[in-house]
Amino acid sequence: MKTKITKDQLYTRLANTEDARACKGIDDAACKVVPGNYVTLLLSQVLSKFADALLNPKVTLPWLLHALNVPSAFIAWLVPIRESGALLPQLAIADYVRSLPVRKWVWVLGALVQALCIFAMVIAGLTTEGNIAGYSIIALLIIFSLARGFNSVAAKDVLGKTIPKRQRGGVSGYAASAAGFATITFGLALWYFQRQGDKPSVLIALSAGALMWVLAALVYAKIDEYPGATDGGKNGLAHALGKLRLLIDDKPFAHFVLTRALLLCSALSAPFYIVLASEQRFDFSLLALFLALSGFASLISGPFWGHLSDRSSKQVLVFASILVSLNGLLVYLVATWSPYLLSSPLFLPGMYLILTIAHQGVRLGRKTYLVDMAEGNKRTDYVAVSNTVIGMCLLAFGSLGFLSHWLSNAELILIYSLMGIAGALSAILLPRL
């Protein structure tokens, strides 16, 4: 009883609502256990987000492959596989997930598979090198990303079934903030060990990430999820592909997918900030500083974006996309007209910090908007179709990086900034939920 009271009090404070028991968008049975589910979901998200930070395809994995003498061609595939591999299969996955009345176990299984993949990467790092290490880690990353696809479909559905509207963004916001604090600590430790030349430290980080996924799975299993609707659940890829008709028949949803595609600019432009910084002859340990800055951005902006998303996720998308664009335009102008400022130890790290804060807004805003758009099994279809289409767009827009043979990194940042402006205009026209 004491634990239940503690969860109720914690939920009431974190949810920041006058009537913490008011349940909008979930059934009466689920309403009775909202406080416990809120705290449980929050803890599991903190653990999983921290695990994601420890397996960062922009910092941790490139460092590991570099230490194992893996050719750079393998490193170039890390981010596309990590992101697209989790998105593209979701259209086929959705029908299976919606056939299950209780879907938390899909997330639990996905988390455990991810933990096993990371442990296997550690073993590969200890026993292989060169091309063999590259092929092994890439293969494990593909399996890891496919498991993330199951997590993504199940997570948004479980969130929609267990947490009321106007409180869902707060869960992700607090989780991002707490995981951000942990990431700062890791980034600073990474910086220290890099200075000491301790290459095995990356294997320790990966092992910690695997452990975080195991703990996240154990916590998520404790969610009190009531059985949901299973009508319409069918098997077969043809039926799954038929869901793409949502992009034709459901205009508001198609508009959201277009907006989300344009807002990929915040994620796709981030590596070019780091590359631009490395061109200024910064030490490699600066990458650890960028990782710490990512954690700091989550720490300070997570709760803000989360609560603002609960008020108006549409406005979050508009504001965050404008911030991404203005930030990128400033970097381009400085690189073009005052390039000496790029060598400042404050300018590019500061711009990257602002970009990461804005990216947190884009992520929390679009997640909250999508979850609030639909109820029941329709939400599962929305998540699957949206993520599958975005996976394809990610590969297409990500291929802009090949233009680096003809365009400077600053000019590529400019292109992504223009995408952000288009995304802001599209977000302004989204229906208010």
C-alpha positions as CSV (number, residue, x, y, z in Angstrom):
1,M,0.0,0.0,0.0
2,K,2.8,2.3,0.8
3,T,4.4,1.8,-2.6
4,K,1.0,2.5,-4.3
5,I,0.6,5.8,-2.4
6,T,4.1,6.8,-3.3
7,K,3.4,6.2,-7.0
8,D,0.1,8.1,-6.8
9,Q,1.9,11.1,-5.3
10,L,4.7,10.9,-7.8
11,Y,2.3,10.7,-10.7
12,T,0.2,13.6,-9.4
13,R,3.3,15.8,-9.2
14,L,4.8,14.7,-12.5
15,A,1.5,14.8,-14.5
16,N,1.1,18.4,-13.4
17,T,-2.7,18.4,-13.8
18,E,-5.4,19.6,-11.5
19,D,-7.4,16.4,-11.9
20,A,-4.8,13.7,-12.2
21,R,-7.5,11.1,-12.3
22,A,-9.2,12.6,-15.4
23,C,-8.7,10.0,-18.1
24,K,-9.1,11.1,-21.7
25,G,-8.6,8.7,-24.5
26,I,-8.4,5.4,-22.5
27,D,-11.0,3.1,-21.0
28,D,-12.3,3.1,-17.4
29,A,-10.4,-0.1,-16.5
30,A,-7.1,1.4,-17.6
31,C,-7.9,4.7,-15.8
32,K,-7.7,3.0,-12.4
33,V,-4.0,2.0,-12.8
34,V,-2.7,5.1,-14.6
35,P,-0.4,6.3,-11.7
36,G,1.4,3.0,-11.5
37,N,1.7,2.7,-15.3
38,Y,2.9,6.3,-15.6
39,V,5.8,5.7,-13.2
40,T,6.6,2.3,-14.8
41,L,6.6,3.7,-18.3
42,L,8.7,6.6,-17.2
43,L,11.4,4.3,-15.7
44,S,11.5,2.0,-18.7
45,Q,11.9,4.9,-21.1
46,V,14.7,6.3,-19.0
47,L,16.6,3.0,-19.2
48,S,15.9,2.5,-22.9
49,K,16.9,6.1,-23.9
50,F,20.1,5.8,-21.9
51,A,20.8,2.5,-23.7
52,D,20.3,4.3,-27.0
53,A,22.8,6.9,-26.0
54,L,25.4,4.2,-25.2
55,L,24.9,2.7,-28.7
56,N,25.2,6.0,-30.6
57,P,25.8,5.3,-34.3
58,K,27.4,8.8,-34.6
59,V,29.9,8.3,-31.8
60,T,30.2,5.0,-30.0
61,L,29.9,2.6,-33.0
62,P,32.3,4.6,-35.3
63,W,34.8,4.7,-32.4
64,L,34.5,0.9,-32.0
65,L,35.0,0.2,-35.7
66,H,37.8,2.7,-35.9
67,A,39.6,0.9,-33.0
68,L,39.1,-2.4,-34.8
69,N,40.7,-1.1,-38.0
70,V,37.4,-1.5,-39.9
71,P,37.4,0.3,-43.3
72,S,35.5,3.6,-43.4
73,A,33.0,2.2,-45.9
74,F,31.4,0.2,-43.1
75,I,31.2,3.3,-40.9
76,A,29.2,5.1,-43.5
77,W,26.4,2.6,-43.2
78,L,25.9,2.8,-39.5
79,V,23.4,5.6,-39.3
80,P,21.2,4.6,-42.3
81,I,21.0,1.0,-41.0
82,R,20.4,2.0,-37.4
83,E,17.5,4.3,-38.4
84,S,15.9,2.8,-41.5
85,G,16.2,-0.8,-40.4
86,A,13.9,0.0,-37.5
87,L,11.3,1.8,-39.7
88,L,11.0,0.0,-43.0
89,P,9.6,-3.4,-41.8
90,Q,6.9,-1.9,-39.6
91,L,4.2,-2.1,-42.1
92,A,4.4,-5.9,-42.1
93,I,4.8,-6.0,-38.3
94,A,1.7,-4.0,-37.6
95,D,-0.8,-6.7,-38.5
96,Y,0.8,-9.1,-36.2
97,V,1.0,-6.6,-33.3
98,R,-2.7,-5.6,-33.7
99,S,-3.7,-9.3,-33.5
100,L,-2.5,-9.4,-29.9
101,P,-4.8,-8.1,-27.1
102,V,-1.9,-7.4,-24.8
103,R,1.1,-5.8,-26.6
104,K,3.6,-5.0,-24.0
105,W,5.3,-8.4,-24.5
106,V,6.2,-7.4,-28.0
107,W,8.2,-4.5,-26.6
108,V,9.8,-6.7,-23.9
109,L,11.0,-9.2,-26.5
110,G,12.3,-6.5,-28.8
111,A,14.3,-5.0,-25.8
112,L,15.9,-8.4,-25.0
113,V,16.9,-9.0,-28.6
114,Q,18.6,-5.6,-28.7
115,A,20.4,-6.5,-25.5
116,L,21.7,-9.8,-27.0
117,C,22.8,-8.0,-30.2
118,I,24.9,-5.5,-28.2
119,F,26.5,-8.3,-26.1
120,A,27.3,-10.0,-29.4
121,M,28.9,-6.8,-30.6
122,V,31.1,-6.7,-27.5
123,I,32.2,-10.3,-28.2
124,A,33.0,-9.3,-31.9
125,G,35.0,-6.4,-30.6
126,L,37.1,-8.7,-28.4
127,T,37.7,-11.4,-30.9
128,T,37.7,-9.9,-34.4
129,E,39.0,-7.0,-36.4
130,G,39.1,-5.6,-39.9
131,N,36.5,-6.6,-42.5
132,I,35.3,-9.6,-40.3
133,A,34.6,-7.2,-37.5
134,G,32.8,-4.8,-39.9
135,Y,30.6,-7.5,-41.4
136,S,29.8,-9.0,-37.9
137,I,28.8,-5.7,-36.4
138,I,26.8,-4.5,-39.4
139,A,24.9,-7.8,-39.4
140,L,24.2,-7.5,-35.7
141,L,23.1,-3.9,-36.2
142,I,20.5,-5.0,-38.8
143,I,19.0,-7.5,-36.3
144,F,19.1,-4.8,-33.6
145,S,17.3,-2.4,-35.8
146,L,14.6,-4.9,-36.8
147,A,14.0,-5.5,-33.1
148,R,13.6,-1.7,-32.6
149,G,10.8,-1.9,-35.2
150,F,8.8,-4.2,-33.0
151,N,9.4,-1.8,-30.1
152,S,8.3,1.2,-32.0
153,V,5.0,-0.2,-33.1
154,A,4.2,-1.6,-29.6
155,A,5.4,1.3,-27.6
156,K,3.1,4.0,-29.0
157,D,0.1,1.6,-28.8
158,V,0.8,0.7,-25.2
159,L,1.3,4.4,-24.4
160,G,-2.0,5.2,-26.0
161,K,-3.8,2.4,-24.1
162,T,-2.4,3.2,-20.6
163,I,-1.7,7.0,-20.4
164,P,-4.5,9.6,-20.9
165,K,-4.2,12.4,-23.5
166,R,-2.5,15.5,-22.3
167,Q,-0.1,13.4,-20.2
168,R,1.7,11.3,-22.8
169,G,4.2,14.0,-23.9
170,G,5.2,14.4,-20.2
171,V,6.3,10.8,-19.9
172,S,8.7,11.1,-22.9
173,G,9.8,14.5,-21.8
174,Y,10.8,13.4,-18.3
175,A,12.5,10.3,-19.6
176,A,14.5,12.3,-22.1
177,S,15.6,14.6,-19.4
178,A,16.7,11.8,-17.0
179,A,18.5,9.9,-19.8
180,G,20.1,13.2,-20.8
181,F,21.7,13.5,-17.4
182,A,23.1,10.0,-17.7
183,T,24.4,10.7,-21.2
184,I,26.2,13.8,-19.9
185,T,28.0,11.6,-17.4
186,F,28.8,9.0,-20.0
187,G,30.0,11.7,-22.5
188,L,32.4,13.2,-20.0
189,A,33.7,9.7,-19.0
190,L,34.2,9.0,-22.7
191,W,36.2,12.2,-23.1
192,Y,38.4,11.3,-20.1
193,F,39.1,7.7,-21.2
194,Q,39.8,8.9,-24.8
195,R,42.4,11.3,-23.5
196,Q,43.9,8.4,-21.5
197,G,43.9,6.2,-24.7
198,D,41.6,3.6,-23.1
199,K,40.0,2.0,-26.2
200,P,38.3,-0.8,-24.3
201,S,36.2,1.8,-22.6
202,V,33.8,1.7,-25.6
203,L,33.3,-2.0,-25.0
204,I,32.4,-1.2,-21.3
205,A,29.9,1.4,-22.6
206,L,28.3,-1.1,-24.9
207,S,28.1,-3.7,-22.2
208,A,26.3,-1.1,-20.0
209,G,23.9,-0.4,-22.8
210,A,23.0,-4.0,-23.1
211,L,22.4,-4.2,-19.4
212,M,20.1,-1.1,-19.6
213,W,18.0,-2.9,-22.2
214,V,17.6,-5.9,-20.0
215,L,16.5,-3.8,-17.1
216,A,14.2,-1.8,-19.3
217,A,12.5,-5.1,-20.4
218,L,12.1,-6.2,-16.8
219,V,10.5,-2.9,-15.8
220,Y,8.2,-2.7,-18.9
221,A,6.9,-6.2,-18.2
222,K,5.3,-4.8,-15.0
223,I,3.0,-2.4,-16.9
224,D,-0.6,-3.2,-16.1
225,E,-2.0,-3.3,-19.7
226,Y,-5.6,-4.3,-20.2
227,P,-6.5,-6.3,-23.3
228,G,-7.4,-4.2,-26.3
229,A,-9.2,-4.5,-29.6
230,T,-7.9,-7.1,-32.0
231,D,-10.4,-6.7,-34.8
232,G,-9.0,-6.4,-38.3
233,G,-5.8,-8.3,-37.4
234,K,-4.7,-10.3,-40.5
235,N,-1.6,-11.8,-41.9
236,G,0.0,-11.4,-45.2
237,L,2.2,-8.7,-46.9
238,A,-0.4,-7.9,-49.4
239,H,-2.8,-6.9,-46.7
240,A,-0.1,-4.9,-45.0
241,L,0.8,-3.0,-48.1
242,G,-2.9,-2.2,-48.5
243,K,-2.5,0.0,-45.4
244,L,-0.6,2.4,-47.6
245,R,-4.1,3.5,-48.8
246,L,-4.2,5.5,-45.6
247,L,-2.0,8.0,-47.4
248,I,-4.7,8.5,-50.0
249,D,-7.9,8.0,-48.0
250,D,-6.9,9.8,-44.8
251,K,-5.8,13.3,-45.7
252,P,-4.9,14.6,-42.2
253,F,-2.7,11.6,-41.7
254,A,-1.0,12.0,-45.1
255,H,-0.4,15.7,-44.2
256,F,1.3,14.6,-40.9
257,V,3.5,12.1,-42.7
258,L,4.6,14.8,-45.2
259,T,5.4,17.1,-42.3
260,R,7.3,14.5,-40.5
261,A,9.4,13.7,-43.6
262,L,10.4,17.3,-44.0
263,L,11.3,17.5,-40.3
264,L,13.9,14.8,-40.8
265,C,16.2,17.7,-41.4
266,S,17.0,17.9,-37.6
267,A,18.4,14.4,-37.5
268,L,20.0,14.4,-40.9
269,S,21.9,17.6,-40.5
270,A,23.5,16.7,-37.1
271,P,26.4,14.6,-38.5
272,F,27.5,17.5,-40.7
273,Y,27.8,19.8,-37.6
274,I,30.3,17.3,-36.2
275,V,32.1,16.9,-39.5
276,L,32.3,20.7,-39.9
277,A,33.8,20.8,-36.4
278,S,36.4,18.1,-37.2
279,E,37.5,20.1,-40.2
280,Q,38.7,22.8,-37.8
281,R,41.4,20.4,-36.5
282,F,39.5,19.7,-33.3
283,D,40.7,16.7,-31.3
284,F,38.8,13.5,-31.8
285,S,37.7,13.7,-28.1
286,L,35.5,16.6,-29.1
287,L,33.0,14.0,-30.4
288,A,32.6,13.0,-26.7
289,L,31.9,16.6,-25.9
290,F,29.1,16.6,-28.6
291,L,27.7,13.5,-27.1
292,A,27.7,15.2,-23.7
293,L,26.0,18.2,-25.2
294,S,23.3,15.9,-26.6
295,G,22.6,14.7,-23.1
296,F,22.6,18.2,-21.7
297,A,20.0,19.2,-24.4
298,S,17.8,16.3,-23.4
299,L,18.2,17.1,-19.7
300,I,17.1,20.8,-20.0
301,S,14.6,20.6,-22.8
302,G,12.9,17.2,-22.3
303,P,10.3,18.3,-19.7
304,F,9.7,21.6,-21.5
305,W,8.9,20.0,-24.8
306,G,6.9,17.2,-23.1
307,H,4.6,19.6,-21.3
308,L,4.3,21.9,-24.3
309,S,3.4,18.9,-26.5
310,D,0.6,18.0,-24.1
311,R,-0.8,21.5,-24.6
312,S,-0.2,21.7,-28.4
313,S,2.0,19.2,-30.2
314,K,1.4,21.1,-33.4
315,Q,2.9,24.3,-32.0
316,V,5.9,22.3,-30.8
317,L,6.5,21.0,-34.3
318,V,6.2,24.6,-35.7
319,F,8.5,26.2,-33.2
320,A,11.1,23.4,-33.2
321,S,11.4,23.3,-37.0
322,I,11.9,27.0,-37.2
323,L,14.6,26.8,-34.6
324,V,16.4,24.0,-36.6
325,S,16.2,26.1,-39.7
326,L,17.4,29.4,-38.2
327,N,20.2,27.6,-36.5
328,G,21.4,26.0,-39.7
329,L,21.1,29.2,-41.7
330,L,23.3,30.9,-39.1
331,V,25.9,28.2,-39.4
332,Y,25.9,28.5,-43.2
333,L,26.2,32.3,-43.1
334,V,29.1,32.2,-40.6
335,A,30.9,29.5,-42.7
336,T,30.4,31.6,-45.8
337,W,31.2,35.1,-44.6
338,S,33.1,34.7,-41.3
339,P,34.7,31.2,-41.4
340,Y,37.2,32.2,-38.7
341,L,34.4,31.9,-36.2
342,L,34.1,28.1,-36.9
343,S,37.4,27.7,-35.1
344,S,36.0,29.1,-31.9
345,P,35.7,26.4,-29.2
346,L,32.2,27.8,-28.4
347,F,30.5,28.4,-31.8
348,L,30.0,25.0,-33.3
349,P,29.4,23.2,-30.0
350,G,26.9,25.9,-29.2
351,M,25.1,25.6,-32.5
352,Y,25.0,21.8,-32.1
353,L,23.5,22.2,-28.6
354,I,20.7,24.4,-30.0
355,L,20.1,21.9,-32.9
356,T,19.8,19.0,-30.4
357,I,17.4,21.0,-28.3
358,A,15.3,21.6,-31.3
359,H,15.5,18.0,-32.4
360,Q,14.1,16.9,-29.0
361,G,11.2,19.2,-29.7
362,V,10.7,17.6,-33.2
363,R,10.8,14.1,-31.8
364,L,8.5,14.7,-28.8
365,G,6.1,16.8,-30.8
366,R,5.6,14.3,-33.7
367,K,5.3,11.3,-31.3
368,T,2.7,13.0,-29.2
369,Y,0.8,14.3,-32.3
370,L,0.7,10.8,-33.8
371,V,-0.4,9.0,-30.7
372,D,-3.2,11.6,-30.2
373,M,-4.4,11.3,-33.8
374,A,-6.2,8.0,-33.5
375,E,-7.6,5.5,-31.0
376,G,-7.3,1.7,-30.8
377,N,-6.0,-0.3,-33.7
378,K,-6.0,2.7,-36.0
379,R,-3.2,4.1,-34.0
380,T,-1.1,0.9,-34.8
381,D,-1.8,1.4,-38.5
382,Y,-0.8,5.0,-38.3
383,V,2.5,4.2,-36.6
384,A,3.3,1.4,-39.0
385,V,2.5,3.3,-42.2
386,S,4.2,6.5,-41.0
387,N,7.4,4.7,-39.9
388,T,7.6,2.7,-43.1
389,V,7.3,5.7,-45.3
390,I,9.7,7.7,-43.2
391,G,12.2,4.9,-43.4
392,M,12.2,5.2,-47.2
393,C,12.4,9.0,-47.0
394,L,15.3,8.7,-44.6
395,L,17.3,6.7,-47.1
396,A,16.4,9.1,-49.9
397,F,17.1,12.3,-47.9
398,G,20.2,10.8,-46.3
399,S,21.6,10.1,-49.8
400,L,22.1,13.9,-50.0
401,G,25.3,13.2,-48.2
402,F,26.7,11.9,-51.4
403,L,26.6,15.5,-52.7
404,S,29.5,16.2,-50.4
405,H,31.8,15.6,-53.4
406,W,30.4,18.8,-54.9
407,L,29.0,20.8,-51.9
408,S,30.6,21.9,-48.7
409,N,29.2,20.7,-45.3
410,A,27.8,24.2,-44.7
411,E,25.9,24.0,-48.0
412,L,24.5,20.7,-47.0
413,I,23.4,22.1,-43.7
414,L,21.7,24.9,-45.7
415,I,19.8,22.4,-47.8
416,Y,18.5,20.7,-44.7
417,S,17.6,24.1,-43.2
418,L,15.4,24.8,-46.2
419,M,13.7,21.5,-45.6
420,G,13.0,22.7,-42.1
421,I,11.4,25.9,-43.3
422,A,9.1,23.8,-45.6
423,G,8.4,21.5,-42.6
424,A,7.4,24.5,-40.4
425,L,5.0,25.8,-43.1
426,S,3.5,22.3,-43.4
427,A,3.2,22.0,-39.6
428,I,1.3,25.3,-39.4
429,L,-1.4,23.8,-41.6
430,L,-1.8,20.7,-39.6
431,P,-5.2,20.3,-37.8
432,R,-5.1,21.2,-34.1
433,L,-5.9,18.1,-32.0
